[in-house]
Amino acid sequence: MESTDQAIAVIIGDVVNSTKLSSEQFEQLLKQIKRIQQWITAGGADNVHSIERGDEFQSVVRDIEQALRYTILYRVGIKALGKPFDSRISFAIAAKADLREAVSESMGQAFVLSGRGLKALKNERLVFHSDSSVLTDQFSLLFKYLDRQLSELTARQCEVLLPMLISEDGLTVSELAEQLDIATATASKSLKASGWTLLSELNERFIGEVKEYQRG
């Protein structure tokens, strides 16, 4: 066990209507969740994950300023599979935790806050909490709008967003078009329709506020 006073982020989620998925769709979902977790580990080698029963997932994130990007990556990555796929996600940032090899056995306020947040979700599909009321309050309303934006994305728009989210430094429109093998104009139009500029700006603001929280 590792006890830490440093702040960590915990992302926890489950798949909406997973019991209605066919066996083939469920396998597709499981592979995608594992890919997403690999992408998150590529962003931070100390980040660890779990998958429970195939439709519940959890990530412990050390590079906490990237927690929002990783959360959006989960949501968009799952929605990119098609109309039947979506998830509910709660994430939290808090200091002090007892981290064990099995993520499900780890403890700390970030685990408690994220777990409670997920249980409390009703019509919403995204929520954030922190041990800092200032940080929580700053993003409470913004994340309600973010949730609405993500819920309205099509699978195709999610496919276009994925490479942008995977790349921490971002891609140019030309690089994105090359990766997806589509015209630059098409990539540009799809990014605009998906609200990428606002998503990117929100993520940058989140990064800045979390860095301020860490200095606090």
N, C-alpha and C positions, 0 to 999 in steps of 0.2 A: 504493500500500500504506500502511496505517496500522498503526504499531507502538504498542501500548498496554501499560502496566504494570497497568492496572486489571483487576479480575476480570471475567470474562464467563461466561456459561453457554452451553453447547452442548447442544442436544437433537437426537438422531439416532434415527431409527426406520425400520422397514420393515413392510410389510403382511403379515400371516400368510396363507399359502396364496393369494397373489395370482394365481397361475397358474390357479387353479380358478374365478376369477371370469369371468363372461361379459363380452362387450364392453360391454354396457349397464351392468353393475355396475361395471366398471372406470372408465367415464366418470363414473358417479355418485361413485365414490371420489375420483377426481382433482379433481372440482369441490369436494368436501367438504374435501379437504386444502388447497386454495387458499383456501377460506373461513376455515378455521382459521388459516392464516397471515395472512390479512387481519385477523382478530380480534387476533392477537398483535401485529401492527404497530400496530393502533389503540391497544393498551395501551402500546406504546413505539415511537415513530416511528423509532428507530435500530435496531430489531430487523430482521434480514434473514433470508432463507430460500432454500432450493433444493428442487427435486423432481427426482430422478434416476430415469429409466425409469418414472416414474409410481407406483412402489410403494416408493420410498425417499425420505424427507424429512429435512430438517435445518433447524434454526433457530439463529441466533446471537442471544443475548439479552443486552442491556445492563442492563435492570432486573432484575438477577439474583435479587432477593428474590421475584419473580413466577415463577421458573423452574418450581417445582412446579405451580403453577396452570396454566401453559401446557402442561406435560407431561400433566397430567390432562385438559386440554382436548383435546389430540390424541387421547388414548386414548378418551375418552368420545365425542368428536365422530365418530370412525370407527365405534365400536360402535353409535352411534345409527342408523347406516344399516341395521342388521338383523343377523340371526344369522350370515351368512357373513363378516362384517367384524370384524377385530380387528388389533391391531398389537403389535409388540415395540418398546420404547423404552428408550434409555439416555440419561441426561443427567448432565452434569458441570459443576462450577464450579471455575475456577482462574484465577490471575492470569497476566498476560503473554501476548500473542498478536500475531501478524502477520496483520492482516485485509486481505483483498483484495476486489475488486469481486465476484469469483466466490466464493461461499461454499466451494465444493469445493476451492478453491486456498488457502484460509486455513490458518494453522498456529498451534499453541500447545498447551499442556498440556490445556486443556479439550477440544480436538478429539481429542487422543490418548486421553484417559481415556474419553470418551463412545464413541469408536469401538471401543476394546478391550472396553468394557462390553457393547456390542451383540453383538460376536462371541462373547463368553463366555456369553451367555444360552442356556440350554437349555430347561428346563421353565418358567422364570420369564418374565415379559413386561415387567418394569420393574426398572431398576437405577439406582443413583446413586453417583457418585464425586466426590471433590474433592481438591484439593491440600492440604487440611486433614484430617488423619486424625481429628481430633476431630469435625469436621462430618460426615464420612463415617460414623463409628462411631455417632454420635447417632441417625442415621436408618436404619441398615442393617436392623435388625429391624422397625422401624415400616413401612418401605417394602415388606417382604415381606408384611405384613398388608394394606397398601394394595393391592398387586398382586392378592392374593386377592379383596379386596373388589371391585375394578374388574372382575376376570374374571367374577365372578358377577352383574354387573349385566345386566339385560335391555335390549333396544334402547329400550323405552318409558321405563325409568328413566333411561337416558342422555339421551333427548330432554328429560326434565324437568330434568336436571342442567345441561344446556348453557347456558340463560340465566343460571343462577346463577354459572357459571364465567366466562362472557363478561363479566359485570358485576363489575368490580374491587371495587366497594363493596357488592356483593350486592343482592338484591331481597327485598322482603317477600313473604310467601306470597301475599298479595292481588295484588301486582304480577305475580308469576309466573303466577298463575291467569289474570289478564287477558291476559298475553302469549300464553299457550297456549290461551286460550279454553276453559278448563275450570273446574269448580267449585273454590272455595277449599279445601273439604274434600278433594277429590281431589288437589289439588296438595300439600296438607299430608301426606296419606297416602303419596303417591309419594316425597316428599322423605325421609320417615322410613324408608321401605323401602329407599331407595338409600343410606342412611347419611350423608346430607348433613351433619348436625351434626358427626360425627366427621371427615369430610373437611375441613370448614371449620376445625375446631380444629387439625387436623394442619397445614393450610396456614398458619394464624396462627403456630403454633410454628416452622415452617420460616422464615417471614419474620423472626421475632425472632432466630433463631439465625444466619441469613445476615447480618443487620444487625450482629450481634456479630462475626461473621467479618470483615466489612468494616472494623470498627473495630480489629480485631486487628493 
